[in-house]
């Protein structure tokens, strides 16, 4: 079974070009199902798993008080896995064909204001050591480039072009894109690198490392972002994605072209980028009220 899962994950990486972050999540989700199968289904072989068995797992996940988004993600991994087993002739049927995703409420994410971001970088204290320099640069890169958390974790020193003032990012489906950097961030990177190379000079090319010299991981970045954003805002959601959301919103509010923002974010279609335009409605109202001929003064 483990061999089958390994071949499935290799398939996702090589042929489907899934990101390393997604593959890690799928590995964990499938491992969770296998453990449940071993304990509660008496170790049924994968060839004999039925949808009713998956329903038992759904109940188990619900009892753990997981939200519907998390459960849907886990089920998505299982659906992809059974689809792969069909494709490779390891199963004749797919027990997941009749499954419907659980309903989820629409998550409303309010971007941070320009003043909140100003206070983050001007008023909040960052220690003058490796940890402080790293944390500030993490926040600055997320806000000034709009890159995803997984993309930030995957950055290597070689991805930064200080002469051109740009960073190469490996996004979803292993699609590369180049994002320009501000002059202030280039200077910040130079200062950070002097601390970074003093910590681990050679044997790790990752741009960001923990205090012990290890690669970053998703929860680490989440904790850093929450720690500092909590000092400047009372908004409910202050995870890493809020900085990507804020990046796009602030660009659009200041007149950036929607297609340009799409390319910077690494979206494959405008539909994905348009979700950020709802935050721009107040600015659009001002323009409308100021310029439309039928708008009464």
Helices and strands as residue ranges (DSSP letters): H 2-14, H 20-40, G 46-48, H 51-63, H 68-87, H 114-122, H 130-145, H 149-153, G 157-159, E 160-161, E 166-170, G 172-174, E 176-180, H 183-199, H 218-229, H 241-253, H 258-265, H 270-273, G 274-280, H 281-291
